[in-house]
Structure formats: C-alpha cells, structure tokens
Amino acid sequence: MARTTFSGPLRSMGGMYQQGPGAALTISANTTLDPVTHGGRLLLVGGSLASALTITLPTINTTADGATSGPGRDYNTQNNLGVLYSIWVPTTISTSSLKIGTDGTDKYIGSLLSVDTDTSGAMVGFTAAASNDFINLNGTTTGGVAGTWIEIRAIAALKYCVTGVILGTGTVATPFADS
C-alpha cells in the first residue's frame, strides 16, 4: 500500500501494527535516520562491522504545523515529535563500536539498564547526563552484545528520551557520552 494520509482522528478497534519485510531495516553503514524511512520500524544493527558505525538521529523539529496544504494541518509537516526509533542488535558488535548520536544540540534524557551477561546477570542502570548526545556501544563493557535493545523517541524540543536494555560483558560502564 502506498503512503496514506488521513485528516482527523483515526480509530482502530483491533489495533494497528506493521509486519512484513518493510517493518525491519538492516543498517550496515553510517546512516542519518529520518522519520519516513526509519521511524516506527525495527532497525537491526550489529555483527562484524568493517569499521565504526555511526547512526545519527535527525534534528528534532517542533515547528507548528502550517495550514497550507488542504484542510487543517499541513500533511507535509517536518515536525517530528513523537517519532520512535527502535534499535536491536541481533549479533554482537565484535570488531568495532556502534555510536548513536544526535545533531549535538539535541540531548538524551532517560536511562538504559545494563545487564552483565558473564556475571550471572548483574544489572546496573545508567542515566543520561544533561550534556549527553551520544550512546556508544562497544560489544563488551558499554553494551552491544546480541539482544541489546534501545528505543529512542523525540519528546520535546532538544530532547530525545531513551530507554532499553543493553547487554554487556566485564565490568559494565555507562554508554552515554558527549560528542
């Protein structure tokens, strides 16, 4: 089905979901995410990466919708509040690191639960500091072991909320960093 736009509220009595090959995308090269291509989809990253891989989130745009394209709100809005990016690491990051960054102006809020997979599941939570705009996974101490799951949502101007479970080995450390 082609991209469809609705005017007014949409109600589904049985729920809405995505399925099929378009619901999951594999990222194997440096990528700047965008809401249309990557939002609401499962993003698979990992394995033996040839070099460091950086995923860059789009700049959060909170500009109000215009009324320039049809009745009501602008269907071509660039406002991306509420867009969710779900990142899953199906195969341990082994030769390199995975960096998930913002534009440098947008910052993370929220936390990640880190599970030490080689010490009987010891767990520790890490909270993003006010200046953090990167999540760095190295396949060991800062996470990136197979099964790592991170969800990032644009929630306000300059704020991405992050939550998830990152799997690591050794003495786990915070994955949050500044650029």
BABA-507654 format. One record per atom (N, C-alpha, C): x, y, z. Coordinates in steps of 0.001 Angstrom, whole numbers, plus 500000, padded with zeros to 6 digits. Each point is the difference from the previous one (the first is absolute). Example, Ala and Ser with C-alpha at 12.3 -4.5 7.8 and 13.67 -1.06 7.14 Angstrom:
513190494310507800/499110501190500000/500900501200500000/499650501050499280/500820501190500060/499230501090500730/
***
This chain:
500845498827500000/499155501173500000/500889501233500000/499600500976499288/500741501259499930/499849500765501312/500797501019500161/499912500857501171/498646500695499976/499298499958501125/498654500539500080/499934501068501081/499249501038499751/499822501075500963/498533500069500371/499723500180501298/498639500132500483/499824501390500574/498822500559499845/499679501267500624/499021499713501121/500375500358501215/499153499730501148/500479498765500733/499337499656501078/500448498869500817/499807498661499276/500827499070500344/499926498650499452/499756499064501170/499001499154499889/499678499080501082/500016498587499459/500712499142500702/500041498594499636/499515499180501181/498958499238499809/499452499187501088/500858498765500262/500757499571499005/500805498790500152/501493500273500088/500414501257499984/501418500339500079/500618500156498631/501202500577499993/500740500187498766/501397499441500215/500550499447498979/501336499436500122/500656499970498637/501335499832500031/500751499839498768/500490498565499940/500071499479498815/500561498669499819/500561499905498597/500809498999499792/500563499790498679/501380500611499864/500579499878498830/501383500408499808/500244501494500193/499001500830499821/500188501432500177/499997500443501453/499639499110500925/499918500360501411/501358499965500690/500991499359499380/501342499918500581/501021500409498942/500962500801500423/501044500456499104/501359499680500605/500928499523499189/501356499745500462/500856501212499682/500742500451501006/500911501133499811/501422499466500097/500761500146498916/501367499475499964/501020501056499593/499563501238499867/500896501101499650/499573501223500798/500882500974500106/499643501238500690/498703500528499410/499057500344500882/498668500370499548/499450501150500827/499405500974499323/499209501016500681/498551499565499856/499357499771501133/498622499523499990/499058501117499581/498868499600499442/498937500952499715/498669499346500355/499018500805500414/498728499453500461/499281499121498986/500016500365498737/499249499253498987/500614498619499765/501304499930499877/500661498736499691/500204499119501222/500345500596501136/500436499222501160/499050500034501198/499175501026500110/499107500128501149/498991498865500065/499802499458501199/499019498944500200/500413498640499473/501199499875499498/500484498714499489/501047499423500935/500235498720499886/501049499329500759/501299500158499226/500994500624500620/501285500236499360/501005498996500536/500482499102499139/500934498949500396/501422500453499719/500863499936501029/501386500427499876/500870499004500745/501171499706499458/500923499152500750/500857499144499114/500554498949500594/500860499090499262/501403500535499860/500759499418499132/501394500390499782/500052501213499087/499873501154500593/500024501228499233/501413500261499493/500113500444498780/501308500246499396/500703501189500640/499256500964500467/500572501166500662/498957500539500968/500379500989500767/499053500588500943/498746500451499255/498861499736500581/498718500343499383/499338501094500822/499576501055499334/499312501092500681/498603500154499426/499032500011500906/498618500287499654/499714501378500568/499518500901499147/499707501365500438/498495500221499953/499464500453501122/498575500314500072/499747501342499322/498809500176499418/499713501292499371/499812501084501060/500236501229499620/499756501127500893/498522500030500354/499706500185501281/498601500076500420/499417501325499513/498868499898499322/499315501170499462/498655500110500700/499802501060500766/498737500201500715/499156501106499388/500358500422498790/499256501053499324/498537499584499852/499120500898500312/498571499706499880/499645499725498548/499022499130499819/499518499700498658/499344501238499401/500231500188498716/499309501072499292/498676499491499472/499216500868499477/498717499612499420/500024500277498509/501148499731499359/500176500393498611/499666498908498995/499693498822500440/499826498905499057/498710499238500291/498907500591499639/498728499320500216/499351500424501292/498894499353500326/499281500393501214/500797499614501240/500072500935500957/500674499678501260/501503500073499889/500669499035500592/501454500009500116/500701499664498690/501252500405499935/500831499785498816/500438498537499945/499632499290498967/500335498582499861/501476499786499714/500693501047499634/501424499902499704/500850500558501142/499471499992501206/500702500568501142/501367499356500211/500926500799500470/501325499492500368/500083499767501508/498933500298500739/499954499774501438/500157498502500254/500964499621500837/500246498577500234/499851499594501461/499240500767500778/499734499605501380/499265498663500024/500379499147500914/499330498721500169/500563498858499171/500887500288499071/500556498933499161/500868499084500867/499812498697499829/500720498987500780/500949499225499098/501234499842500478/501012499186499312/500338498835500920/499794498775499519/500285498794500776/501224499312499401/501046499866500806/501265499441499530/500253498691500721/500251498959499220/500266498672500552/501330499505499449/500805499399500881/501282499423499603/499834498477499997/499764499379498833/499766498553499952/501286499176500103/501137500582499650/501290499316500050/500992500927500694/500735499484500955/500920500830500776/500924500827499112/500128501262500354/500933500890499319/501397499516500384/500767499561499016/501263499353500356/501258500716499563/500012500649498874/501248500592499524/500036501505500160/498939500573500473/499944501444500017/498960500457501000/499715501269499994/498991500533500900/498831500564499208/498890500131500685/498800500597499438/499752501287500768/499887501105499298/499716501290500617/498651500483499506/499149500379500943/498684500529499673/499987501432500514/500057500964499082/500151501390500396/498879500893499531/499952501158500632/499065501034499575/500771501005499153/499362501117499704/500658501056499222/500975500807500845/500137499673501282/500872500730500909/499241501019500824/498887500490499476/499159500947500732/498935499245500789/499377499011499363/499025499161500694/500758499116500995/499390499756501161/500640499202501054/499089498851500403/500617499007500643/499247498860500508/499514500265501417/498816499494500290/499527499852501360/499531498557500102/499891499484501194/499564498631500177/501135499123500483/499807498694499902/500996499074500535/500017498689499227/501106499307500177/500174498665499421/500381499047501120/499408498823499997/500351498959500955/501077499145499359/501133499877500661/501097499196499479/500050498673500754/500009498906499255/500063498665500587/501352499386499654/500740499594501025/501299499354499813/499739498523499739/500150499574498762/499637498636499601/500982498934500457/501198500376500443/500955498987500451/500159499969501517/499126500715500731/500054499998501460/498599499764500553/499416498898499651/498683499613500517/498945501081499868/500052500760498941/498961500991499736/500025501199500914/501151500376500554/500081501201500828/499508501185499180/499239500893500654/499396501116499275/500337501327500660/500124501020499166/500179501370500484/499337500935499000/499382501054500512/499367500974499126/500893501206499787/499972500527498774/500760501199499685/499033501067499487/500109501197500541/499135501111499619/500799501002499188/499388500522498972/500656501006499166/500203501282500791/501194500570499885/500282501310500590/499449501079499079/499840501197500508/499401501093499233/500756500317498717/501284499694499943/500807500336498822/500173498839499025/499477498826500332/500228498811499169/499231500056498697/500722499795498890/499391499969498676/500469498790499188/500674499058500644/500438498770499351/499754498811500897/499692498870499376/499969498704500654/501055499178499275/500987499506500729/501097499237499406/499934498553500481/499836499077499072/499989498570500321/501263499386499420/500732499241500824/501278499438499531/500022498479499926/498872499349500266/499953498540499923/500443499320501280/500456500786500978/500404499425501290/499444500867501123/500822500832500616/499634500711501226/498860501005499849/499888500665498868/498922500981499829/498825499448499195/499951498695499833/498867499379499323/500263499721498538/499038499371499385/500119499636498597/500084498499499797/499821499236501092/499918498549499879/498638499672499393/499925498909499249/498753499598499343/498826500053500973/498928500637499578/498815500154500821/499831501404500546/500997500841499812/499899501398500429/498826500657499278/499213500763500760/498789500621499473/499910501430500516/499907500969499105/499901501408500384/498858500646499232/499170500759500722/498949500779499362/500243501468500291/499899500810498955/500269501432500110/498822500739499370/499417500933500769/498829500745499517/500243501502500142/499656500755498959/500043501462500054/498819500452500850/500290500601501185/498895500332500904/499772501494500201/500990500818499685/499858501451500166/501149500675499265/499944501314499919/501111500726499393/501284499636500723/500996499581499248/501343499681500494/500074498752500874/498933499175500058/500000498850500904/499565498699499325/500926499056499997/499694498631499604/499941499163501267/498911499278500212/499881499105501148/500482498616499577/500887499428500799/500569498698499684/499663499013501113/499702498782499609/499765498917500935/500442498709499326/500298498993500788/500376498722499412/500829499156500932/500361498850499489/500854499057500727/501206499722499120/501172500339500522/501231499737499260/500729498857500693/500471499073499213/500705498840500537/501490500202499806/500764499739501068/501435500201499939/500747498883500695/501320500104500007/500862499038500686/501064500763500768/500610499329500983/501023500672500801/499326500934500994/500723500993500446/499441501000500904/499283501032499142/498669499954500039/499234500864499111/500192501464500361/499936500843498977/500211501435500153/498921500749499237/499855501256500302/498969500800499332/500261500095498496/498954499852499209/500150500195498565/499805501458499585/499541500847500932/499711501393499673/501284500813499952/500081500909499022/501185500827499839/499631501319499335/500960500917500010/499872501272499295/500779499904498700/499555500737498980/500721499985498731/501301500765500101/
***
